Amino acid sequence: MRDVIERVDRLMAPVLSSDQAAELHAVLVACLAGEGKGAHSCRTTDEYIELFLSAKRLEGCSERSLRYYSSTLLKFSVVVVKLAHDMTSDDIRDYLADYSKNGRVGRVTVDNVRRVISSFFSWLEEEDYIYKSPVRKIKKIRSPRVLKPVYSDETLEALRDSCEEMRDLAIVDLLSSTGIRVGELVRLDRGDIDFDARECVVYGKGDKERRVYFDARAKMHLLSYLGCRFDDSPALFVSLHKPFRRLGISGVEARLRKLGDGAGLQRVHPHKFRRTLATKAIDKGMPIEQVQVLLGHSKIDTTLCYAMVDQDNVKRSHRRFIS
């Protein structure tokens, strides 16, 4: 049945406008596919959003990402009061333009909203709920690329010096030597750590498993921290006081901010350790493909965005290879 619909769509596309083609597709699906997916006129946009979120959850999307998708799409559906198959490219452009003006947000944030909406409509298209995604015509919203700072060796030493608890020192060393996400850090259990091989297995976005490695200093401080603990929690990092609950993302972020304040540093956050590791690895000659594996990125472009190559190294390489 689907092949027949696609064939009719393809044959009629040259003689129909985009709106006419979409209407023909809707009629074909409704008539030939019965009350299944073709019965899109009976479903509201919010119902489609729920179906989309269920599909993403099944694909292994994290709950944090699902919450972001949900809030973004529900805000969109409240403003653009139309059924999904009636929405046009102009509707979405107007929404993004208003979002940018009224929300006083940056281009990166607006493009993130565009990507979520695009993912939603692409899924509707793939599932044959709509003929063609109206977001296809909307290009990526360009924004100036800002060179985000990384931690210097001196900064990392200042952070270590401000640690009064062995746990905090172990966290700083593990983040700086592995480059793992803070969400991966708080999910680690004691049994996940292989001290002999100085490695551990973490579960990244979509529960993708990967192996990461830590240095000798991180090993020493981890062992010292675990040797000071008398609780029976399986978690690698727990609160400092009873009942010794597993440390959460917000707990790590708050603790690092406090360490930064103690060291006289601003904007200390866990993700910066990740960016620092990528930059240092590339500056020292590590192949970008290996950095990609180390960070757990599915696309190499993401790795390139994380890694800001040191300009002094570029200058030295220019003199070595070109001048």
MODELLER restraints for C-alpha pairs under 7 A, 6 or more apart:
rsr = mdl.restraints
at = mdl.atoms
rsr.add(forms.Gaussian(group=physical.xy_distance, feature=features.Distance(at['CA:1:A'], at['CA:32:A']), mean=6.94, stdev=0.5))
rsr.add(forms.Gaussian(group=physical.xy_distance, feature=features.Distance(at['CA:5:A'], at['CA:28:A']), mean=6.44, stdev=0.5))
rsr.add(forms.Gaussian(group=physical.xy_distance, feature=features.Distance(at['CA:9:A'], at['CA:25:A']), mean=6.60, stdev=0.5))
rsr.add(forms.Gaussian(group=physical.xy_distance, feature=features.Distance(at['CA:13:A'], at['CA:21:A']), mean=6.36, stdev=0.5))
rsr.add(forms.Gaussian(group=physical.xy_distance, feature=features.Distance(at['CA:22:A'], at['CA:131:A']), mean=5.14, stdev=0.5))
rsr.add(forms.Gaussian(group=physical.xy_distance, feature=features.Distance(at['CA:25:A'], at['CA:131:A']), mean=5.94, stdev=0.5))
rsr.add(forms.Gaussian(group=physical.xy_distance, feature=features.Distance(at['CA:29:A'], at['CA:38:A']), mean=4.80, stdev=0.5))
rsr.add(forms.Gaussian(group=physical.xy_distance, feature=features.Distance(at['CA:30:A'], at['CA:38:A']), mean=4.63, stdev=0.5))
rsr.add(forms.Gaussian(group=physical.xy_distance, feature=features.Distance(at['CA:30:A'], at['CA:39:A']), mean=5.83, stdev=0.5))
rsr.add(forms.Gaussian(group=physical.xy_distance, feature=features.Distance(at['CA:37:A'], at['CA:129:A']), mean=6.17, stdev=0.5))
rsr.add(forms.Gaussian(group=physical.xy_distance, feature=features.Distance(at['CA:38:A'], at['CA:129:A']), mean=6.35, stdev=0.5))
rsr.add(forms.Gaussian(group=physical.xy_distance, feature=features.Distance(at['CA:40:A'], at['CA:129:A']), mean=6.13, stdev=0.5))
rsr.add(forms.Gaussian(group=physical.xy_distance, feature=features.Distance(at['CA:44:A'], at['CA:83:A']), mean=5.90, stdev=0.5))
rsr.add(forms.Gaussian(group=physical.xy_distance, feature=features.Distance(at['CA:45:A'], at['CA:77:A']), mean=6.63, stdev=0.5))
rsr.add(forms.Gaussian(group=physical.xy_distance, feature=features.Distance(at['CA:45:A'], at['CA:83:A']), mean=5.53, stdev=0.5))
rsr.add(forms.Gaussian(group=physical.xy_distance, feature=features.Distance(at['CA:45:A'], at['CA:84:A']), mean=5.32, stdev=0.5))
rsr.add(forms.Gaussian(group=physical.xy_distance, feature=features.Distance(at['CA:46:A'], at['CA:74:A']), mean=6.98, stdev=0.5))
rsr.add(forms.Gaussian(group=physical.xy_distance, feature=features.Distance(at['CA:46:A'], at['CA:77:A']), mean=6.98, stdev=0.5))
rsr.add(forms.Gaussian(group=physical.xy_distance, feature=features.Distance(at['CA:52:A'], at['CA:120:A']), mean=6.69, stdev=0.5))
rsr.add(forms.Gaussian(group=physical.xy_distance, feature=features.Distance(at['CA:53:A'], at['CA:66:A']), mean=6.62, stdev=0.5))
rsr.add(forms.Gaussian(group=physical.xy_distance, feature=features.Distance(at['CA:60:A'], at['CA:206:A']), mean=4.59, stdev=0.5))
rsr.add(forms.Gaussian(group=physical.xy_distance, feature=features.Distance(at['CA:60:A'], at['CA:207:A']), mean=6.58, stdev=0.5))
rsr.add(forms.Gaussian(group=physical.xy_distance, feature=features.Distance(at['CA:61:A'], at['CA:206:A']), mean=4.80, stdev=0.5))
rsr.add(forms.Gaussian(group=physical.xy_distance, feature=features.Distance(at['CA:62:A'], at['CA:205:A']), mean=6.41, stdev=0.5))
rsr.add(forms.Gaussian(group=physical.xy_distance, feature=features.Distance(at['CA:62:A'], at['CA:206:A']), mean=5.78, stdev=0.5))
rsr.add(forms.Gaussian(group=physical.xy_distance, feature=features.Distance(at['CA:69:A'], at['CA:116:A']), mean=6.38, stdev=0.5))
rsr.add(forms.Gaussian(group=physical.xy_distance, feature=features.Distance(at['CA:72:A'], at['CA:113:A']), mean=6.66, stdev=0.5))
rsr.add(forms.Gaussian(group=physical.xy_distance, feature=features.Distance(at['CA:73:A'], at['CA:117:A']), mean=6.71, stdev=0.5))
rsr.add(forms.Gaussian(group=physical.xy_distance, feature=features.Distance(at['CA:85:A'], at['CA:130:A']), mean=5.51, stdev=0.5))
rsr.add(forms.Gaussian(group=physical.xy_distance, feature=features.Distance(at['CA:88:A'], at['CA:134:A']), mean=5.38, stdev=0.5))
rsr.add(forms.Gaussian(group=physical.xy_distance, feature=features.Distance(at['CA:89:A'], at['CA:134:A']), mean=4.69, stdev=0.5))
rsr.add(forms.Gaussian(group=physical.xy_distance, feature=features.Distance(at['CA:89:A'], at['CA:135:A']), mean=5.90, stdev=0.5))
rsr.add(forms.Gaussian(group=physical.xy_distance, feature=features.Distance(at['CA:89:A'], at['CA:137:A']), mean=6.81, stdev=0.5))
rsr.add(forms.Gaussian(group=physical.xy_distance, feature=features.Distance(at['CA:96:A'], at['CA:110:A']), mean=6.70, stdev=0.5))
rsr.add(forms.Gaussian(group=physical.xy_distance, feature=features.Distance(at['CA:100:A'], at['CA:110:A']), mean=6.33, stdev=0.5))
rsr.add(forms.Gaussian(group=physical.xy_distance, feature=features.Distance(at['CA:107:A'], at['CA:141:A']), mean=6.60, stdev=0.5))
rsr.add(forms.Gaussian(group=physical.xy_distance, feature=features.Distance(at['CA:107:A'], at['CA:143:A']), mean=5.70, stdev=0.5))
rsr.add(forms.Gaussian(group=physical.xy_distance, feature=features.Distance(at['CA:108:A'], at['CA:143:A']), mean=6.35, stdev=0.5))
rsr.add(forms.Gaussian(group=physical.xy_distance, feature=features.Distance(at['CA:111:A'], at['CA:140:A']), mean=6.56, stdev=0.5))
rsr.add(forms.Gaussian(group=physical.xy_distance, feature=features.Distance(at['CA:111:A'], at['CA:141:A']), mean=5.38, stdev=0.5))
rsr.add(forms.Gaussian(group=physical.xy_distance, feature=features.Distance(at['CA:118:A'], at['CA:135:A']), mean=5.47, stdev=0.5))
rsr.add(forms.Gaussian(group=physical.xy_distance, feature=features.Distance(at['CA:121:A'], at['CA:133:A']), mean=5.22, stdev=0.5))
rsr.add(forms.Gaussian(group=physical.xy_distance, feature=features.Distance(at['CA:122:A'], at['CA:133:A']), mean=5.69, stdev=0.5))
rsr.add(forms.Gaussian(group=physical.xy_distance, feature=features.Distance(at['CA:124:A'], at['CA:130:A']), mean=5.83, stdev=0.5))
rsr.add(forms.Gaussian(group=physical.xy_distance, feature=features.Distance(at['CA:125:A'], at['CA:131:A']), mean=5.97, stdev=0.5))
rsr.add(forms.Gaussian(group=physical.xy_distance, feature=features.Distance(at['CA:125:A'], at['CA:132:A']), mean=5.67, stdev=0.5))
rsr.add(forms.Gaussian(group=physical.xy_distance, feature=features.Distance(at['CA:125:A'], at['CA:133:A']), mean=6.02, stdev=0.5))
rsr.add(forms.Gaussian(group=physical.xy_distance, feature=features.Distance(at['CA:147:A'], at['CA:308:A']), mean=6.68, stdev=0.5))
rsr.add(forms.Gaussian(group=physical.xy_distance, feature=features.Distance(at['CA:150:A'], at['CA:272:A']), mean=6.18, stdev=0.5))
rsr.add(forms.Gaussian(group=physical.xy_distance, feature=features.Distance(at['CA:150:A'], at['CA:275:A']), mean=6.49, stdev=0.5))
rsr.add(forms.Gaussian(group=physical.xy_distance, feature=features.Distance(at['CA:150:A'], at['CA:276:A']), mean=4.90, stdev=0.5))
rsr.add(forms.Gaussian(group=physical.xy_distance, feature=features.Distance(at['CA:151:A'], at['CA:276:A']), mean=5.92, stdev=0.5))
rsr.add(forms.Gaussian(group=physical.xy_distance, feature=features.Distance(at['CA:158:A'], at['CA:263:A']), mean=5.82, stdev=0.5))
rsr.add(forms.Gaussian(group=physical.xy_distance, feature=features.Distance(at['CA:159:A'], at['CA:259:A']), mean=6.26, stdev=0.5))
rsr.add(forms.Gaussian(group=physical.xy_distance, feature=features.Distance(at['CA:159:A'], at['CA:260:A']), mean=6.42, stdev=0.5))
rsr.add(forms.Gaussian(group=physical.xy_distance, feature=features.Distance(at['CA:159:A'], at['CA:263:A']), mean=6.05, stdev=0.5))
rsr.add(forms.Gaussian(group=physical.xy_distance, feature=features.Distance(at['CA:160:A'], at['CA:169:A']), mean=5.98, stdev=0.5))
rsr.add(forms.Gaussian(group=physical.xy_distance, feature=features.Distance(at['CA:162:A'], at['CA:259:A']), mean=5.85, stdev=0.5))
rsr.add(forms.Gaussian(group=physical.xy_distance, feature=features.Distance(at['CA:162:A'], at['CA:262:A']), mean=5.91, stdev=0.5))
rsr.add(forms.Gaussian(group=physical.xy_distance, feature=features.Distance(at['CA:162:A'], at['CA:263:A']), mean=5.71, stdev=0.5))
rsr.add(forms.Gaussian(group=physical.xy_distance, feature=features.Distance(at['CA:163:A'], at['CA:169:A']), mean=5.74, stdev=0.5))
rsr.add(forms.Gaussian(group=physical.xy_distance, feature=features.Distance(at['CA:163:A'], at['CA:259:A']), mean=6.59, stdev=0.5))
rsr.add(forms.Gaussian(group=physical.xy_distance, feature=features.Distance(at['CA:166:A'], at['CA:221:A']), mean=6.89, stdev=0.5))
rsr.add(forms.Gaussian(group=physical.xy_distance, feature=features.Distance(at['CA:166:A'], at['CA:225:A']), mean=5.28, stdev=0.5))
rsr.add(forms.Gaussian(group=physical.xy_distance, feature=features.Distance(at['CA:167:A'], at['CA:225:A']), mean=5.53, stdev=0.5))
rsr.add(forms.Gaussian(group=physical.xy_distance, feature=features.Distance(at['CA:169:A'], at['CA:221:A']), mean=6.75, stdev=0.5))
rsr.add(forms.Gaussian(group=physical.xy_distance, feature=features.Distance(at['CA:170:A'], at['CA:218:A']), mean=6.11, stdev=0.5))
rsr.add(forms.Gaussian(group=physical.xy_distance, feature=features.Distance(at['CA:170:A'], at['CA:221:A']), mean=5.14, stdev=0.5))
rsr.add(forms.Gaussian(group=physical.xy_distance, feature=features.Distance(at['CA:170:A'], at['CA:222:A']), mean=5.20, stdev=0.5))
rsr.add(forms.Gaussian(group=physical.xy_distance, feature=features.Distance(at['CA:173:A'], at['CA:218:A']), mean=4.89, stdev=0.5))
rsr.add(forms.Gaussian(group=physical.xy_distance, feature=features.Distance(at['CA:174:A'], at['CA:214:A']), mean=6.44, stdev=0.5))
rsr.add(forms.Gaussian(group=physical.xy_distance, feature=features.Distance(at['CA:174:A'], at['CA:218:A']), mean=5.55, stdev=0.5))
rsr.add(forms.Gaussian(group=physical.xy_distance, feature=features.Distance(at['CA:175:A'], at['CA:273:A']), mean=6.00, stdev=0.5))
rsr.add(forms.Gaussian(group=physical.xy_distance, feature=features.Distance(at['CA:176:A'], at['CA:273:A']), mean=5.20, stdev=0.5))
rsr.add(forms.Gaussian(group=physical.xy_distance, feature=features.Distance(at['CA:176:A'], at['CA:277:A']), mean=6.60, stdev=0.5))
rsr.add(forms.Gaussian(group=physical.xy_distance, feature=features.Distance(at['CA:177:A'], at['CA:214:A']), mean=5.11, stdev=0.5))
rsr.add(forms.Gaussian(group=physical.xy_distance, feature=features.Distance(at['CA:177:A'], at['CA:215:A']), mean=6.08, stdev=0.5))
rsr.add(forms.Gaussian(group=physical.xy_distance, feature=features.Distance(at['CA:178:A'], at['CA:212:A']), mean=6.03, stdev=0.5))
rsr.add(forms.Gaussian(group=physical.xy_distance, feature=features.Distance(at['CA:178:A'], at['CA:213:A']), mean=5.65, stdev=0.5))
rsr.add(forms.Gaussian(group=physical.xy_distance, feature=features.Distance(at['CA:178:A'], at['CA:214:A']), mean=5.43, stdev=0.5))
rsr.add(forms.Gaussian(group=physical.xy_distance, feature=features.Distance(at['CA:179:A'], at['CA:273:A']), mean=5.96, stdev=0.5))
rsr.add(forms.Gaussian(group=physical.xy_distance, feature=features.Distance(at['CA:179:A'], at['CA:274:A']), mean=4.08, stdev=0.5))
rsr.add(forms.Gaussian(group=physical.xy_distance, feature=features.Distance(at['CA:179:A'], at['CA:277:A']), mean=5.70, stdev=0.5))
rsr.add(forms.Gaussian(group=physical.xy_distance, feature=features.Distance(at['CA:179:A'], at['CA:295:A']), mean=6.68, stdev=0.5))
rsr.add(forms.Gaussian(group=physical.xy_distance, feature=features.Distance(at['CA:180:A'], at['CA:274:A']), mean=6.31, stdev=0.5))
rsr.add(forms.Gaussian(group=physical.xy_distance, feature=features.Distance(at['CA:180:A'], at['CA:295:A']), mean=6.77, stdev=0.5))
rsr.add(forms.Gaussian(group=physical.xy_distance, feature=features.Distance(at['CA:181:A'], at['CA:271:A']), mean=6.61, stdev=0.5))
rsr.add(forms.Gaussian(group=physical.xy_distance, feature=features.Distance(at['CA:182:A'], at['CA:249:A']), mean=6.21, stdev=0.5))
rsr.add(forms.Gaussian(group=physical.xy_distance, feature=features.Distance(at['CA:182:A'], at['CA:270:A']), mean=6.14, stdev=0.5))
rsr.add(forms.Gaussian(group=physical.xy_distance, feature=features.Distance(at['CA:183:A'], at['CA:249:A']), mean=6.16, stdev=0.5))
rsr.add(forms.Gaussian(group=physical.xy_distance, feature=features.Distance(at['CA:184:A'], at['CA:202:A']), mean=5.97, stdev=0.5))
rsr.add(forms.Gaussian(group=physical.xy_distance, feature=features.Distance(at['CA:184:A'], at['CA:203:A']), mean=6.11, stdev=0.5))
rsr.add(forms.Gaussian(group=physical.xy_distance, feature=features.Distance(at['CA:184:A'], at['CA:204:A']), mean=6.13, stdev=0.5))
rsr.add(forms.Gaussian(group=physical.xy_distance, feature=features.Distance(at['CA:186:A'], at['CA:237:A']), mean=6.77, stdev=0.5))
rsr.add(forms.Gaussian(group=physical.xy_distance, feature=features.Distance(at['CA:186:A'], at['CA:247:A']), mean=6.08, stdev=0.5))
rsr.add(forms.Gaussian(group=physical.xy_distance, feature=features.Distance(at['CA:186:A'], at['CA:248:A']), mean=5.86, stdev=0.5))
rsr.add(forms.Gaussian(group=physical.xy_distance, feature=features.Distance(at['CA:186:A'], at['CA:249:A']), mean=6.57, stdev=0.5))
rsr.add(forms.Gaussian(group=physical.xy_distance, feature=features.Distance(at['CA:188:A'], at['CA:202:A']), mean=6.96, stdev=0.5))
rsr.add(forms.Gaussian(group=physical.xy_distance, feature=features.Distance(at['CA:188:A'], at['CA:235:A']), mean=6.28, stdev=0.5))
rsr.add(forms.Gaussian(group=physical.xy_distance, feature=features.Distance(at['CA:188:A'], at['CA:236:A']), mean=5.62, stdev=0.5))
rsr.add(forms.Gaussian(group=physical.xy_distance, feature=features.Distance(at['CA:189:A'], at['CA:234:A']), mean=5.45, stdev=0.5))
rsr.add(forms.Gaussian(group=physical.xy_distance, feature=features.Distance(at['CA:189:A'], at['CA:235:A']), mean=4.25, stdev=0.5))
rsr.add(forms.Gaussian(group=physical.xy_distance, feature=features.Distance(at['CA:189:A'], at['CA:236:A']), mean=4.50, stdev=0.5))
rsr.add(forms.Gaussian(group=physical.xy_distance, feature=features.Distance(at['CA:190:A'], at['CA:234:A']), mean=5.81, stdev=0.5))
rsr.add(forms.Gaussian(group=physical.xy_distance, feature=features.Distance(at['CA:190:A'], at['CA:235:A']), mean=5.87, stdev=0.5))
rsr.add(forms.Gaussian(group=physical.xy_distance, feature=features.Distance(at['CA:190:A'], at['CA:236:A']), mean=4.62, stdev=0.5))
rsr.add(forms.Gaussian(group=physical.xy_distance, feature=features.Distance(at['CA:192:A'], at['CA:200:A']), mean=5.67, stdev=0.5))
rsr.add(forms.Gaussian(group=physical.xy_distance, feature=features.Distance(at['CA:192:A'], at['CA:201:A']), mean=6.32, stdev=0.5))
rsr.add(forms.Gaussian(group=physical.xy_distance, feature=features.Distance(at['CA:193:A'], at['CA:199:A']), mean=6.35, stdev=0.5))
rsr.add(forms.Gaussian(group=physical.xy_distance, feature=features.Distance(at['CA:193:A'], at['CA:200:A']), mean=4.83, stdev=0.5))
rsr.add(forms.Gaussian(group=physical.xy_distance, feature=features.Distance(at['CA:194:A'], at['CA:200:A']), mean=5.81, stdev=0.5))
rsr.add(forms.Gaussian(group=physical.xy_distance, feature=features.Distance(at['CA:195:A'], at['CA:219:A']), mean=6.62, stdev=0.5))
rsr.add(forms.Gaussian(group=physical.xy_distance, feature=features.Distance(at['CA:198:A'], at['CA:213:A']), mean=5.89, stdev=0.5))
rsr.add(forms.Gaussian(group=physical.xy_distance, feature=features.Distance(at['CA:198:A'], at['CA:214:A']), mean=5.60, stdev=0.5))
rsr.add(forms.Gaussian(group=physical.xy_distance, feature=features.Distance(at['CA:198:A'], at['CA:215:A']), mean=6.82, stdev=0.5))
rsr.add(forms.Gaussian(group=physical.xy_distance, feature=features.Distance(at['CA:198:A'], at['CA:219:A']), mean=6.81, stdev=0.5))
rsr.add(forms.Gaussian(group=physical.xy_distance, feature=features.Distance(at['CA:199:A'], at['CA:211:A']), mean=6.87, stdev=0.5))
rsr.add(forms.Gaussian(group=physical.xy_distance, feature=features.Distance(at['CA:199:A'], at['CA:212:A']), mean=5.61, stdev=0.5))
rsr.add(forms.Gaussian(group=physical.xy_distance, feature=features.Distance(at['CA:199:A'], at['CA:213:A']), mean=4.24, stdev=0.5))
rsr.add(forms.Gaussian(group=physical.xy_distance, feature=features.Distance(at['CA:199:A'], at['CA:214:A']), mean=5.97, stdev=0.5))
rsr.add(forms.Gaussian(group=physical.xy_distance, feature=features.Distance(at['CA:200:A'], at['CA:211:A']), mean=5.76, stdev=0.5))
rsr.add(forms.Gaussian(group=physical.xy_distance, feature=features.Distance(at['CA:200:A'], at['CA:212:A']), mean=5.62, stdev=0.5))
rsr.add(forms.Gaussian(group=physical.xy_distance, feature=features.Distance(at['CA:200:A'], at['CA:213:A']), mean=6.50, stdev=0.5))
rsr.add(forms.Gaussian(group=physical.xy_distance, feature=features.Distance(at['CA:201:A'], at['CA:209:A']), mean=6.71, stdev=0.5))
rsr.add(forms.Gaussian(group=physical.xy_distance, feature=features.Distance(at['CA:201:A'], at['CA:210:A']), mean=5.63, stdev=0.5))
rsr.add(forms.Gaussian(group=physical.xy_distance, feature=features.Distance(at['CA:201:A'], at['CA:211:A']), mean=4.49, stdev=0.5))
rsr.add(forms.Gaussian(group=physical.xy_distance, feature=features.Distance(at['CA:201:A'], at['CA:212:A']), mean=6.28, stdev=0.5))
rsr.add(forms.Gaussian(group=physical.xy_distance, feature=features.Distance(at['CA:202:A'], at['CA:209:A']), mean=5.81, stdev=0.5))
rsr.add(forms.Gaussian(group=physical.xy_distance, feature=features.Distance(at['CA:202:A'], at['CA:210:A']), mean=5.68, stdev=0.5))
rsr.add(forms.Gaussian(group=physical.xy_distance, feature=features.Distance(at['CA:202:A'], at['CA:211:A']), mean=6.36, stdev=0.5))
rsr.add(forms.Gaussian(group=physical.xy_distance, feature=features.Distance(at['CA:203:A'], at['CA:209:A']), mean=4.58, stdev=0.5))
rsr.add(forms.Gaussian(group=physical.xy_distance, feature=features.Distance(at['CA:203:A'], at['CA:210:A']), mean=6.52, stdev=0.5))
rsr.add(forms.Gaussian(group=physical.xy_distance, feature=features.Distance(at['CA:210:A'], at['CA:296:A']), mean=6.83, stdev=0.5))
rsr.add(forms.Gaussian(group=physical.xy_distance, feature=features.Distance(at['CA:212:A'], at['CA:294:A']), mean=6.37, stdev=0.5))
rsr.add(forms.Gaussian(group=physical.xy_distance, feature=features.Distance(at['CA:235:A'], at['CA:246:A']), mean=5.70, stdev=0.5))
rsr.add(forms.Gaussian(group=physical.xy_distance, feature=features.Distance(at['CA:237:A'], at['CA:246:A']), mean=6.08, stdev=0.5))
rsr.add(forms.Gaussian(group=physical.xy_distance, feature=features.Distance(at['CA:237:A'], at['CA:247:A']), mean=5.69, stdev=0.5))
rsr.add(forms.Gaussian(group=physical.xy_distance, feature=features.Distance(at['CA:238:A'], at['CA:244:A']), mean=5.39, stdev=0.5))
rsr.add(forms.Gaussian(group=physical.xy_distance, feature=features.Distance(at['CA:238:A'], at['CA:245:A']), mean=5.27, stdev=0.5))
rsr.add(forms.Gaussian(group=physical.xy_distance, feature=features.Distance(at['CA:238:A'], at['CA:246:A']), mean=4.31, stdev=0.5))
rsr.add(forms.Gaussian(group=physical.xy_distance, feature=features.Distance(at['CA:238:A'], at['CA:247:A']), mean=4.67, stdev=0.5))
rsr.add(forms.Gaussian(group=physical.xy_distance, feature=features.Distance(at['CA:239:A'], at['CA:245:A']), mean=5.55, stdev=0.5))
rsr.add(forms.Gaussian(group=physical.xy_distance, feature=features.Distance(at['CA:239:A'], at['CA:246:A']), mean=6.43, stdev=0.5))
rsr.add(forms.Gaussian(group=physical.xy_distance, feature=features.Distance(at['CA:239:A'], at['CA:247:A']), mean=5.67, stdev=0.5))
rsr.add(forms.Gaussian(group=physical.xy_distance, feature=features.Distance(at['CA:253:A'], at['CA:269:A']), mean=5.95, stdev=0.5))
rsr.add(forms.Gaussian(group=physical.xy_distance, feature=features.Distance(at['CA:253:A'], at['CA:270:A']), mean=6.54, stdev=0.5))
rsr.add(forms.Gaussian(group=physical.xy_distance, feature=features.Distance(at['CA:256:A'], at['CA:268:A']), mean=6.12, stdev=0.5))
rsr.add(forms.Gaussian(group=physical.xy_distance, feature=features.Distance(at['CA:256:A'], at['CA:269:A']), mean=6.13, stdev=0.5))
rsr.add(forms.Gaussian(group=physical.xy_distance, feature=features.Distance(at['CA:257:A'], at['CA:268:A']), mean=5.45, stdev=0.5))
rsr.add(forms.Gaussian(group=physical.xy_distance, feature=features.Distance(at['CA:257:A'], at['CA:269:A']), mean=6.62, stdev=0.5))
rsr.add(forms.Gaussian(group=physical.xy_distance, feature=features.Distance(at['CA:260:A'], at['CA:266:A']), mean=6.26, stdev=0.5))
rsr.add(forms.Gaussian(group=physical.xy_distance, feature=features.Distance(at['CA:260:A'], at['CA:268:A']), mean=5.64, stdev=0.5))
rsr.add(forms.Gaussian(group=physical.xy_distance, feature=features.Distance(at['CA:275:A'], at['CA:306:A']), mean=5.32, stdev=0.5))
rsr.add(forms.Gaussian(group=physical.xy_distance, feature=features.Distance(at['CA:275:A'], at['CA:307:A']), mean=6.15, stdev=0.5))
rsr.add(forms.Gaussian(group=physical.xy_distance, feature=features.Distance(at['CA:278:A'], at['CA:291:A']), mean=6.50, stdev=0.5))
rsr.add(forms.Gaussian(group=physical.xy_distance, feature=features.Distance(at['CA:278:A'], at['CA:306:A']), mean=6.58, stdev=0.5))
rsr.add(forms.Gaussian(group=physical.xy_distance, feature=features.Distance(at['CA:278:A'], at['CA:307:A']), mean=5.11, stdev=0.5))
rsr.add(forms.Gaussian(group=physical.xy_distance, feature=features.Distance(at['CA:279:A'], at['CA:307:A']), mean=4.39, stdev=0.5))
rsr.add(forms.Gaussian(group=physical.xy_distance, feature=features.Distance(at['CA:279:A'], at['CA:308:A']), mean=5.45, stdev=0.5))
rsr.add(forms.Gaussian(group=physical.xy_distance, feature=features.Distance(at['CA:279:A'], at['CA:309:A']), mean=5.92, stdev=0.5))
rsr.add(forms.Gaussian(group=physical.xy_distance, feature=features.Distance(at['CA:282:A'], at['CA:288:A']), mean=6.62, stdev=0.5))
rsr.add(forms.Gaussian(group=physical.xy_distance, feature=features.Distance(at['CA:282:A'], at['CA:309:A']), mean=6.98, stdev=0.5))
rsr.add(forms.Gaussian(group=physical.xy_distance, feature=features.Distance(at['CA:283:A'], at['CA:309:A']), mean=6.08, stdev=0.5))
rsr.add(forms.Gaussian(group=physical.xy_distance, feature=features.Distance(at['CA:283:A'], at['CA:310:A']), mean=6.63, stdev=0.5))
rsr.add(forms.Gaussian(group=physical.xy_distance, feature=features.Distance(at['CA:283:A'], at['CA:313:A']), mean=6.95, stdev=0.5))
rsr.add(forms.Gaussian(group=physical.xy_distance, feature=features.Distance(at['CA:292:A'], at['CA:300:A']), mean=6.07, stdev=0.5))
rsr.add(forms.Gaussian(group=physical.xy_distance, feature=features.Distance(at['CA:292:A'], at['CA:303:A']), mean=5.68, stdev=0.5))
rsr.add(forms.Gaussian(group=physical.xy_distance, feature=features.Distance(at['CA:297:A'], at['CA:303:A']), mean=6.59, stdev=0.5))
